[in-house]
Amino acid sequence: MQPIILHPQTPDEMRLVKQFAKVMKIKAAQVKETPAQKREREFLDKLERGARQVKDHLDGKIKLKSARELLDEL
């Protein structure tokens, strides 16, 4: 079988994945994330979150501030 990689986002998700592997008797190994991998993941997460905000703004779900409004706050 092919290995699969899971990325739990919370401690509860991690616990659930570990319990499932134990119950199903699936061999599981936890791989530590390197600092470079962590920075890359965080960058991609922020990029994805920003893209979602732009999409929500274009769909009319949220209102984003203009650059002028942002500078006026400073």
C-alpha positions as CSV (number, residue, x, y, z in Angstrom):
1,M,0.0,0.0,0.0
2,Q,1.0,3.6,-0.5
3,P,1.7,5.8,2.5
4,I,-0.6,8.8,3.1
5,I,0.3,12.1,4.8
6,L,-2.2,13.8,7.1
7,H,-1.9,17.3,8.4
8,P,-4.1,17.6,11.5
9,Q,-4.7,21.2,12.4
10,T,-5.6,20.8,16.1
11,P,-4.5,18.5,19.0
12,D,-7.9,16.9,18.9
13,E,-7.5,16.0,15.2
14,M,-4.1,14.6,16.0
15,R,-5.5,12.5,18.8
16,L,-8.3,11.2,16.6
17,V,-5.9,10.2,13.8
18,K,-3.7,8.4,16.3
19,Q,-6.6,6.5,17.9
20,F,-8.0,5.5,14.4
21,A,-4.6,4.1,13.4
22,K,-4.3,2.2,16.7
23,V,-7.8,0.7,16.4
24,M,-7.3,-0.2,12.8
25,K,-3.8,-1.6,13.5
26,I,-2.3,0.7,10.9
27,K,1.4,1.4,11.3
28,A,1.8,5.1,11.9
29,A,4.9,7.3,12.1
30,Q,5.0,10.9,13.2
31,V,7.4,13.1,11.2
32,K,8.7,16.3,12.7
33,E,8.3,19.4,10.6
34,T,11.5,21.3,9.9
35,P,11.6,25.1,10.5
36,A,11.7,25.7,6.7
37,Q,8.7,23.5,6.2
38,K,6.8,25.3,8.9
39,R,7.6,28.7,7.4
40,E,6.4,27.4,4.0
41,R,3.2,26.0,5.4
42,E,2.4,29.2,7.4
43,F,3.1,31.3,4.2
44,L,0.8,29.1,2.1
45,D,-1.9,29.2,4.9
46,K,-1.8,33.0,5.0
47,L,-1.9,33.2,1.2
48,E,-4.9,30.9,1.1
49,R,-6.7,32.9,3.8
50,G,-6.1,36.1,1.9
51,A,-7.4,34.6,-1.3
52,R,-10.5,33.5,0.6
53,Q,-11.0,37.0,2.0
54,V,-10.8,38.5,-1.5
55,K,-13.3,35.9,-2.8
56,D,-15.7,36.7,0.0
57,H,-15.3,40.4,-0.7
58,L,-16.1,39.9,-4.4
59,D,-19.1,37.8,-3.4
60,G,-20.3,40.6,-1.1
61,K,-20.0,38.5,2.1
62,I,-17.5,40.9,3.7
63,K,-16.3,44.5,3.2
64,L,-12.6,45.1,3.0
65,K,-11.1,48.5,3.8
66,S,-9.5,50.5,1.0
67,A,-5.9,51.4,1.2
68,R,-6.8,55.0,2.0
69,E,-9.1,53.9,5.0
70,L,-6.2,51.7,6.3
71,L,-3.7,54.6,6.1
72,D,-6.2,57.0,7.7
73,E,-6.3,54.7,10.8
74,L,-2.5,55.1,11.2
